[in-house]
């Protein structure tokens, strides 16, 4: 076992112990046990983004998706000033472990959750949610369902699903959300290969840029991509309001 922690507002948030990487690989034979380990660098990127954009978290209702056993982002959100934070995961076993760190509930992507009613989250957070078997559309549907009208979602992921960030942006758009990238700001971000995305509805775009002016849109590389044109049209409409 190894002790784990992440830095939050200049202090170390101690989260307990987790299996070493070698032991973890042994545990995963034939079963998905990803929730037993905290993938610290993507989680830290989400925390750093919220530290730099405090208005997104202070006084807000937060839901963490795919919280894992340590519910790191829910816990960190409270330390950063959230009024409430609910950690959620698709595994009932993981939720039981996460409940040691605060409020927790089982929520599977694309399915309703009594403990996380629609439209109740001002901020949805998650890290390392995209694995090879992740249903991207179900994830985007859950994010859209959870967010309040002016809510914001902050995700840090490594893209393992075909289509990468462009696929994420296209799926988000189908659910009424615009996706933005936060450019990597240091060598750790680049080496880690994770990408930090921020999602919101079109009407929230202008005020989002007040909090995080360095965001850039996630769009396809193709000039003929209809999803890119739709994104730009929606974003332009929001900024013109």
N, C-alpha and C positions, 0 to 999 in steps of 0.2 A: 504494500500500500504506500501511497505517497500523499503528503499534505499539499493542499492546493489553496491558492488565494488569488485575488485580482486587486489591482489598485483602483480605489474609488475616492475621488476628491483628495488625493494626496495621502490616503491612508490605506492600509492593507485590510481587505475584507477577507477574513479567514472562513473557508467554506468546508473544512473538514478533510476527509481522506477519500482517495479513490484508488482503484486498481492501477498498478503500474502498466505501462503500455504493453509490455510482454504478457502480463497476466490477463490483461483485457482482451488481447487477441485470442487467448485460449478460451475465455468465457464466451466469445462470439461464434464459436463453432456451431453452425446450424441455426443460430438465433441472433436477432438484432438486439444488441445490448449497448448501443451507442449512448443511451441516456445515463449510463453509469460513469462516464468520463466527461469532465468539463474541457471543451476545446477552448483554451484560455485566450488565445490571440484574437479570434473573432469576437468573443464576448467583450474583451477589453476595448476593441474598436467601437462597439456600440456605446459602451460607457464613456469613452473619450468624446464621441460625437455629442452625447447628451451633456457632458460637462461644458462643452463649447457652445451649446445651444440650450441653456438652462430653462428657457421659457417653454420648451417642449415637454418638460417633465415636472417642473415645480407646480404643485397644487393640482396635478392631473391624476386621473384614474388610469392605471396601467394594467395591461394583460401581457404576460409573457407566453409565447407559443413554444412548444418543444423544450420545456424548461430543463429537462433532465433531472437527475437526482439532487442537484445542488441549487436549482432555482436562482442562479447567480444574478441574472438581469432583474428579476423581480426584487430581490434583496437590495441590489445596487440602486434601483429606482427609488426605493423608500429613502435610502441614505441621501439621494440627490433631491429629495423634497416632494416626491409623489404623495398624494393623500391616501392612496390605496394601491396595492399591487397583488394581482392574482396570478400565480404560476400555474400553467396548464401543460399537460402532456398527454399523448395518446395512450400511454401505458398505465394501467391502474397500479402496477407495482412501483413504477417510477414516481407516480403521484404520491404514493404512500411515503416514499423516501423524501420527496420534496416538501411534504407537509411539515417536516421538522424545521424548515426554514421560514415558514409562514403559510398564508392561505394558499391552497392548491386544489385543483379540480381536474378531472379527466375530460379532455377535449380532443376529439379526432377531427382532422381536417375534413371539411365538407359536411360535418354533422353538427346538429344543434347541441347546446350544452346548457342545462338548467342553471348551473352556477356561473355561467358567463353569458348573460342575456345579450341579444343583438343591440348594437349601437351604444353600448355602455362604456367603451374604452376611448379615452382621449389619446392614448398612446399605446400602440402594440409594438412589442419588441421581440426579437428572436435572433439566435445565432446558430449557424451550422444546421439549418433546417432542410437543406436539399441533399438527399442521398439518391442513390440510383433508382430506388423504388418509390420516391416521393411523387405523389399526384400533384403536379404544379397547379392545375386549375382548382383542385380542392383547397390547396393552401391559399390561393388568391381569393377564393370565395369566402373562406373563413376570415381572412383579414378584412375584406370589405364588409362582412357581416358584423364583425366586432367593433369596427371603428364608428365613432360618433360622426356627425355631419362634418365637423371640422377636425376630425382626428388625423393623426399621422402615424405611420408605421416605419420603424427603423429595423432593418435586417442586415446582418453581415453573414455572407455565405460564400462557400466555394462552389462554383458551378460545375456540377458533375452530370447534369441532365443535358441531353442533346438540345442545342439551340442557345445555351448559355443565357447571358443577360438579356439578349434580344427576345428570347422565348418568355422570360419572366415579364418583361415590359409588355409584350403582346397579350399575355394572359391577364396581367393586371388591368390592361385597358378594357378587356372584355367584361371586367367586373367594375368598371367605372373609376379605376384608379390610374394615376399617372406615376411613372417610376423615374427616379432620379439616382444618379451616381454621386458619391462623395469621393473625389480623387484621392488616391493614396498620398499620404503626407509625410511618410518617412520610410526608411529602408525596411522596417519590420512589416509594414503594410504590404510592400511589394513582395518580399520573400514569402510571406504567409500565403499569398495567392488568393486571399479572401477579397470580396468586394462588398462595400457598404452601400446599400440601397435605401432610399427614402421614398415612401409611397403616400399619396394623398389624393383627394378628389380635386377636380379642376378649380373649384371655388376657393380652395385653400392655398393655391400655388403662390400667389403674391405675398401673403403673410408668412408663408414658409421661408421664402427667400429673405425676408427680414431677419429670420433667426439663423439661417444657414445660407449665406450668399454664395458660397463656393460650389453649390450643387450644380450638376449638369444633367441634361436629360439622357436617359438610357434609350437609344434608338438603334435600329438596324444599320448595317454598313451599306445596304442596298438603297440606291436612289429611287427604286421602283417599289419599295416596300410600302404596302397600304397601311400597315400598322404605324410606320413612322409618320406618314402623312396625317393619319388620324390623331396621333399624339401631338404633333405640332399644331394642328388645327384646334384641338381641345385646349392646349396650353395657351395659345394666342388668344382664344376666346376668354379664358380666365383672366389674363392680364389686361384685356381690354375693358373688363367690367368696371 
